Amino acid sequence: MRRCRVNTSSKLSNNPRTLRHSFSLDRSRWLTTTQVIVQFDACYWPADAAEFGFVSERAGEFNFFVNMMPMTGCPALVCFLAADYALAAEQWTDAETIARLMPVLNTMFGCVLPAPVAHRITRWRSDPFARGSYAFMKVGATPADVEAIAAPVGRLRFAGEATFVFPGYTHGAWLSGKREATRILNELKLDHGHVNSASSSITPVVARPDLSSGQTSIAVSVAVSAPSPLSVSTPLSVSI
């Protein structure tokens, strides 16, 4: 979801729903996370570990790493930088970023690692089609603000993880897209018949923590009911 300024001269400015959108957007922030992905010629760390943490002197500085070995067999690490530190990192060149990262890896694993054979660095705030990575609700915000952001304004519909009541990223965006598709279908008069008021249920079925990897798997059942052939029932499993 991208933040936009309400044009006070437009007819929408007096729409109560538009005013609620503006108020709720003011209680949220659009933040970014930077991923630094480095691949090496061999695995110089415990290959079966899912992730690594590092307590740095500066908060948020190269403090969380995901190990790609268990998932892909590739000797690579993905470092996540968040909040203000991610914004600062976007201003660095690739060479500067790698130069800052390598001493941290050397300290973590107790050896001098060779230079990465490949790397990739994201810069989502600088991307004109994204301008950030995720929504963050400020102190004082409530679930009602999320619902207000998701509320339709006339024919305009909103989807994305920032509009989803269950906090999430990819699955929040995907499920909110299904929600809005259902809303649109409910309002259409199709040639072969009227679409009745469909119901959409998103129910967490299982929340099973995997203590060995530090992950929680949630099985979510999404059911959208409507007259055939529009009925959809889709199970979804996500890991957090």
C-alpha positions as CSV (number, residue, x, y, z in Angstrom):
1,M,0.0,0.0,0.0
2,R,1.4,3.4,-1.0
3,R,0.7,6.5,1.1
4,C,-1.1,9.2,-0.8
5,R,-2.2,12.8,0.0
6,V,-5.9,13.5,-0.1
7,N,-6.8,16.4,-2.5
8,T,-9.0,18.7,-0.4
9,S,-10.5,20.2,-3.5
10,S,-11.8,16.8,-4.7
11,K,-15.3,15.6,-4.1
12,L,-13.8,12.7,-2.2
13,S,-12.5,15.0,0.5
14,N,-15.9,15.3,2.1
15,N,-16.5,11.6,2.0
16,P,-16.5,10.3,5.6
17,R,-14.8,7.0,4.5
18,T,-12.0,9.0,2.8
19,L,-11.5,11.0,6.0
20,R,-11.3,7.8,8.0
21,H,-8.7,6.5,5.6
22,S,-6.6,9.7,6.0
23,F,-6.9,9.5,9.8
24,S,-5.9,5.8,9.9
25,L,-3.0,6.3,7.5
26,D,-1.6,9.0,9.8
27,R,-1.5,6.3,12.5
28,S,0.6,4.0,10.4
29,R,4.0,4.2,8.8
30,W,5.4,2.7,5.6
31,L,8.8,1.2,6.5
32,T,11.4,-0.7,4.7
33,T,13.6,-3.7,5.2
34,T,16.9,-4.3,3.3
35,Q,18.1,-7.8,2.5
36,V,21.8,-8.4,1.9
37,I,22.3,-11.7,0.3
38,V,25.8,-13.1,0.1
39,Q,26.9,-16.4,-1.5
40,F,30.2,-18.1,-0.7
41,D,32.2,-20.9,-2.4
42,A,31.6,-23.1,0.7
43,C,29.7,-23.2,3.9
44,Y,31.8,-21.7,6.7
45,W,29.0,-21.9,9.4
46,P,26.9,-24.6,10.9
47,A,25.1,-25.9,7.8
48,D,22.0,-27.2,9.6
49,A,21.2,-24.0,11.6
50,A,18.1,-22.2,10.3
51,E,19.2,-18.7,11.4
52,F,21.8,-16.7,13.3
53,G,21.6,-13.7,15.5
54,F,24.3,-11.1,16.3
55,V,24.3,-8.5,19.1
56,S,25.9,-5.5,17.5
57,E,27.0,-2.3,19.1
58,R,24.5,-0.3,17.0
59,A,20.9,-1.4,17.2
60,G,19.7,-3.2,14.1
61,E,23.2,-3.4,12.5
62,F,23.5,-6.8,10.8
63,N,21.8,-8.6,13.6
64,F,19.7,-11.3,11.9
65,F,20.7,-13.9,9.3
66,V,18.8,-16.7,7.5
67,N,20.8,-19.7,6.4
68,M,19.9,-20.8,2.9
69,M,21.8,-24.1,3.2
70,P,19.0,-26.2,4.8
71,M,16.5,-25.0,2.2
72,T,18.5,-24.8,-1.0
73,G,21.8,-26.4,-0.4
74,C,23.4,-23.2,-1.5
75,P,26.1,-21.7,0.8
76,A,24.4,-18.3,1.2
77,L,23.2,-16.1,4.0
78,V,20.4,-13.5,3.9
79,C,20.9,-10.6,6.3
80,F,17.8,-8.5,7.2
81,L,18.2,-4.9,8.1
82,A,15.2,-3.1,9.4
83,A,13.7,0.3,10.5
84,D,16.1,3.3,10.5
85,Y,19.2,1.2,9.9
86,A,17.6,-0.2,6.7
87,L,17.1,3.4,5.5
88,A,20.7,4.3,6.1
89,A,21.9,1.1,4.4
90,E,20.1,2.0,1.2
91,Q,22.5,5.0,0.8
92,W,25.6,2.8,0.7
93,T,27.1,1.3,-2.4
94,D,27.3,-2.4,-2.7
95,A,31.0,-2.4,-2.0
96,E,30.4,-0.3,1.2
97,T,27.7,-2.7,2.4
98,I,29.8,-5.8,1.9
99,A,32.8,-4.1,3.5
100,R,30.7,-3.4,6.6
101,L,29.2,-6.9,6.7
102,M,32.3,-9.1,6.4
103,P,33.8,-8.1,9.8
104,V,30.5,-9.1,11.4
105,L,30.5,-12.5,9.8
106,N,34.2,-13.0,10.7
107,T,33.3,-12.3,14.4
108,M,30.2,-14.5,14.4
109,F,31.9,-17.6,12.9
110,G,35.4,-17.2,14.4
111,C,37.3,-17.2,11.1
112,V,38.2,-15.0,8.2
113,L,35.7,-15.7,5.4
114,P,36.7,-15.2,1.8
115,A,35.0,-12.6,-0.3
116,P,31.5,-13.6,-1.4
117,V,31.3,-15.1,-4.9
118,A,28.0,-13.3,-5.5
119,H,25.8,-10.9,-3.7
120,R,22.4,-9.1,-4.1
121,I,21.2,-6.1,-2.1
122,T,17.6,-4.9,-2.1
123,R,16.7,-1.2,-1.8
124,W,12.9,-1.1,-1.5
125,R,12.5,2.5,-0.3
126,S,14.3,3.6,-3.5
127,D,12.1,1.5,-5.7
128,P,9.6,3.9,-7.3
129,F,7.0,1.1,-7.6
130,A,7.3,0.1,-3.9
131,R,8.7,2.9,-1.8
132,G,9.0,0.5,1.2
133,S,8.5,-3.0,2.3
134,Y,5.8,-3.2,5.0
135,A,3.3,-1.3,7.0
136,F,3.8,-0.5,10.7
137,M,1.0,0.7,13.0
138,K,2.1,3.4,15.4
139,V,1.5,3.3,19.2
140,G,-2.1,4.1,19.8
141,A,-3.3,2.5,16.6
142,T,-5.9,-0.3,16.8
143,P,-7.3,-3.0,14.5
144,A,-10.0,-0.6,13.6
145,D,-7.5,1.5,11.8
146,V,-6.5,-1.5,9.6
147,E,-10.2,-2.1,8.9
148,A,-10.6,1.6,8.0
149,I,-7.7,1.5,5.5
150,A,-9.2,-1.6,3.9
151,A,-12.7,-0.1,3.6
152,P,-13.9,0.6,0.0
153,V,-14.4,4.2,-1.1
154,G,-17.0,4.2,-3.8
155,R,-15.7,1.9,-6.6
156,L,-12.1,2.1,-5.2
157,R,-10.8,-1.1,-3.5
158,F,-7.7,-1.5,-1.3
159,A,-5.6,-4.7,-0.8
160,G,-2.2,-5.4,0.6
161,E,-0.7,-6.6,3.8
162,A,-1.4,-3.2,5.5
163,T,-5.1,-3.8,5.0
164,F,-5.1,-7.3,6.5
165,V,-6.3,-7.9,10.0
166,F,-3.9,-10.8,10.6
167,P,-0.4,-9.2,10.5
168,G,1.7,-10.6,7.7
169,Y,3.6,-10.0,4.6
170,T,3.1,-12.2,1.5
171,H,0.1,-14.1,2.8
172,G,-1.5,-10.9,4.1
173,A,-1.2,-9.4,0.6
174,W,-2.5,-12.5,-1.1
175,L,-5.4,-13.1,1.2
176,S,-6.5,-9.4,1.1
177,G,-6.5,-9.6,-2.7
178,K,-8.9,-12.6,-2.5
179,R,-11.0,-10.6,-0.1
180,E,-11.3,-7.7,-2.5
181,A,-12.0,-10.0,-5.5
182,T,-14.9,-11.4,-3.5
183,R,-16.2,-7.9,-2.8
184,I,-16.1,-7.1,-6.4
185,L,-17.8,-10.3,-7.5
186,N,-20.6,-9.7,-5.0
187,E,-21.3,-6.3,-6.7
188,L,-21.3,-7.5,-10.2
189,K,-24.4,-8.6,-12.2
190,L,-23.1,-11.4,-14.4
191,D,-24.8,-12.4,-17.6
192,H,-25.5,-15.9,-16.4
193,G,-27.0,-14.9,-13.1
194,H,-26.8,-12.7,-10.0
195,V,-23.9,-13.3,-7.6
196,N,-25.4,-13.6,-4.1
197,S,-23.8,-12.1,-1.1
198,A,-20.8,-14.4,-0.7
199,S,-19.1,-15.1,2.6
200,S,-15.4,-15.2,3.1
201,S,-13.9,-16.9,6.1
202,I,-10.2,-16.9,7.1
203,T,-9.8,-19.2,10.0
204,P,-6.4,-20.2,11.5
205,V,-6.6,-24.0,11.8
206,V,-3.3,-24.9,13.2
207,A,-0.5,-23.0,14.9
208,R,2.3,-25.5,15.4
209,P,5.7,-24.1,16.5
210,D,8.7,-25.9,15.2
211,L,11.2,-25.4,18.0
212,S,14.1,-26.9,16.1
213,S,14.0,-24.2,13.5
214,G,12.2,-21.4,15.4
215,Q,9.3,-21.2,13.0
216,T,5.6,-21.4,13.4
217,S,3.5,-23.0,10.7
218,I,-0.1,-21.8,10.4
219,A,-2.6,-23.6,8.3
220,V,-5.2,-21.1,7.1
221,S,-8.4,-22.1,5.5
222,V,-9.9,-19.6,3.2
223,A,-13.4,-20.3,1.9
224,V,-15.3,-18.0,-0.5
225,S,-18.8,-19.2,-1.2
226,A,-20.8,-18.2,-4.2
227,P,-23.0,-20.0,-6.8
228,S,-21.1,-22.4,-9.0
229,P,-18.9,-22.0,-10.9
230,L,-17.6,-19.2,-8.7
231,S,-17.2,-21.2,-5.5
232,V,-13.6,-21.3,-4.3
233,S,-12.2,-23.1,-1.3
234,T,-8.4,-22.7,-0.9
235,P,-6.2,-24.1,1.9
236,L,-3.1,-22.1,2.5
237,S,-0.1,-23.0,4.6
238,V,2.4,-20.3,5.6
239,S,5.4,-20.2,7.8
240,I,6.3,-17.3,10.0
